[in-house]
Amino acid sequence: MKLNRKYLPPAFFNGSQPYRWAVLLCLLAWAVTAGACRQPSVEGILRIGLPEEPRTLNVWLASDAASRTVLRQIYQPLYEDDPETLEPVPWLAAALPVYDAARLTYTITLRPAHWSDGTPLTSSDVAFTARMIQEFKIPMLSSRWKQVERIETPDAATVVVHLKRPLATFLSRTLEAAIVPAHQWEPIAQAARESAKPLAYLLNYNMKDPVGSGPFLFKQWRRGDYLYLQRNPHYFATGQTIADRKMGPYIEGLLFKVYGTTDVAMLALRQGDIDMFWQGIQPGYVAILNKNPHIKVFDSQKSALYYMGMNTRRPPFSDVHLRRAVALMIDKGFLVDRLLQGRGTQLFSIIPPGNRQWHNPDVPRYGEGLKYRERLRRAYELLLSAGYSWEMPPFGSQGDIQSAKGLRRPDGTPMGKVIILTPPADYDPARAISGTMIQEWLQALGIPAMARPMEFSALIDQIKNRRDFDAFILGYGRLSIDPDYLGSFFESSGDKTRGLNTSGYRNETFDRLAEESQCAMDPVIRHQMIMEMQRIIMEDVPYVPLYVPNMIEAAYTARFDGWVPMLDGIGNRWSINMVRPTSGRHD
Amino acid sequence: MMSLNRYILRRLIEIGISFFVILTLLFFLFHLAPGDPVARMVNPNLSAEDEARLIAHMGLDLPLGQQYLRFVGNFFTGEFGVSFHYGQPVAEIIADRLPNTILLFTTAVILSALAGVWLGKIVAWRKGQPLDTAVTIGALVCHTLFLPWIAMLMIWLFGYRWGWFPITGMISPEIWIDPHSGWASKGLDILYHMVLPLLTLFLVHFGSYLLIMRSSMLETLGEDYIYTARAKGLPEKVIRDHHASPNAALPVITSVGLSLAFSINGGALTEKVFSWPGIGRELVSAVSYNDYPLALTCFLLIAAVVLAANLVVDVMYAFLDPRIRY
């Protein structure tokens, strides 16, 4: 067929012959490649989008979300949280552990299980894992095993753990850690012991083929592109009923694909290139995702804490009255409605309400439901009675609101500039804008506040290492269900360089409760203590809890369905065990 | 030729000194910036003691001077260290990602340079005609396109809307995990994935080559030897292709040489939007994670290649233009 001259640019004919050939070749190449690259059948393979490349397959180094998502399918714990009650249920263990208060021991019986290479999983694997964490003081894990004195393995299915002292978090924190195979890790641990830097050797060990006991086993990893796991034929839970669920997995494999941006991942989801994106998404995407009938959007509560911390070590926030006034001025409803587009919860205590078991609703709830004028009036009266004075107070003689000026502290010194440090908007727009809003609210009260976004690691450096700041806005995106962290955040012992007690809060009653609650083996007593600790913190407000954004997730349900929503969303161990091909559900 | 050798030797010494200065500056810039590699791991399970242990494990607890000496010593013995983030030797990570970047970006530079030179030559020859105006404006528009925007547009239109090309990535994992896939289908798969990013980079880059070539060509057209060639009665095509363009191409060569050198750093934005597993994306994340060994080695690799490319371009001048002697 001859090309019509009229529709082509003159250069097409004036140029040299190779030009035409190039065009034809390109077309041909495209036709061939497009033809050849028809996607082969991936039936039974669940495709999951990840926002970042997994860091490693070495379980001791895996501190990032992507690696952990992958490794959670491979390594299994003894106990796992029930999706409804959030209470620990036996996983690799056959039953809940038996505690002997007199001897300070926990006895755990294991289910019959095998590693993915076919060798049996025994009590010695459990003991090995614990000893390895203790011996190498593996970061993030070692503190959980610190109170373990020794471990006995009377038989292959029984583990007896001797504690140094009673530890209330032993079941919910320590026993929910993953177990690794001794036969794979023992030679590595031995080599690490003989090296100059054992911990460095262990963390930098290039684990290429992790042997696990989970529903999937490692198959292939092309860095930057994908990671492929195949169904583990030796998986102990297949066909078993745990927490009233008949465990699968009902799929043949898991294919993790890495996406550079969420925008593109959302296009991939809408097109069905992935079946789920394993990461919370911004509320802005929900409307467009909802238009696709195959996409299901899950909106779950999160165990998270977004808060404003104040430096109680130095003025002005060393004064509890000022902190309370600040807490009063912050309109959490506004932050949730406007910044989170309603997809979130206002937070009035450190433990979020999604953690039903441990949340204390009965604490001072600063400013809840109050209108702007009422907040301002209460905060003003609070500061006035504490001895603060103004050149121009926020209320005029007629009770009209005016711009407050010249705030002086009770000792007569003028209130200096107060800087609120926030992460930058590209890191988290909600926190950055919250800073600006809080700045406005504090200025209305006469506090010369200024929000300052700062590069994230510089911000952490300023708060945790230099400890030189007035206030900051940060968040913990994923808190454990056990409220053990409450103590870590506010115990006096954590008020040190790199410590978690960033606001430098010190309170002896709180310290004592935190200490005792760790050893309170009676759940009722521990519960009371945790409630009381929350109340104390909200009385003194070193942190003003702001909000918890919802976990918004999306799944493409044309191929697979059966996701299990729970606290923190559908990206959990239960989902992976329960998800099944949609077509097989019609029977 | 002797003088050329001496010139090269002198330049090599200069390059060595520049490289050492760059290395020193980069090292201190990274280490003196606030924050450290554990800062980003805000986690209630990470105690202050854990953090201190991690810092020691990375060797960051030593005095800065000592760290520097150690770094320099290791670097020049080919020991680039272990990435803090991946826990993997830096050399391995770079060796893993660099080919992907070179494949995409070097191809893009070469293609857009060839097209730019070729089209620039033609439009300069037809200066003032509608074709020239249209192409020049087109080139200017392309040159000023905002890359992430055009990349997203390409993905949306060709990938999502019309489904002609895969939306992102370098490969289809579905093909690669299939044991029946042969090398041919894997190779074609990469080509198929390359089309959109390549087209985007081509659009953004070819405009500048075209404009350089066009203006350089226009300068050449006023030269005496062109009049001579015309006076000899040579065909226009011969004058253009054999007399004018070899001389006009010199500035383009410099530009292409440097672009090729910089192409090893990839483009963080392009790689991010197209989920291309290259070095540019790695570089950005290494900087944000304070992964000093990886970030430093990436930057130093770029510095070395760019310094070398400068030298190569200079030497090439001597060969391409016999009038130039050092």
Interface residues (C-beta under 8 A of the other chain):
Chain A: P9 P10 A11 N14 G15 A29 W30 V32 T33 A34 A36 C37 Q39 P40 V42 I45 R47 E52 E53 R55 T56 N58 L61 S63 K137 P139 M140 L141 S142 S143 R144 K197 L199 A200 L203 N204 Y205 N206 K219 Q220 R222 R223 G224 D225 Y226 Y228 G253 L255 K257 V258 Y259 G260 T261 D263 V264 L267 A268 R270 Q271 D273 E455 F456 S457 A458 I460 D461 Q462 K464 N465 L474 Y476 L479 S480 D484 Y485 S488 F489 G494 K496 T497 R498 G499 L500
Chain B: A33 P34 G35 D36 A39 R40 M41 V42 N43 P44 N45 L46 S47 A48 E49 D50 E51 A52 R53 L54 H57 M58 V82 H85 Y86 G87 Q88 D96 R97 N100 W118 L119 I122 L131 M152 I155 W156 G159 Y160 G163 W164 F165 P166 I167 T168 G169 M170 I171 S172 P173 E174 I175 W176 I177 D178 H180 S181 A184 S185 L188 D189 L191 Y192 V195 E271 K272 V273 F274 S275 W276 P277 G278 R281 S285 S288 N290
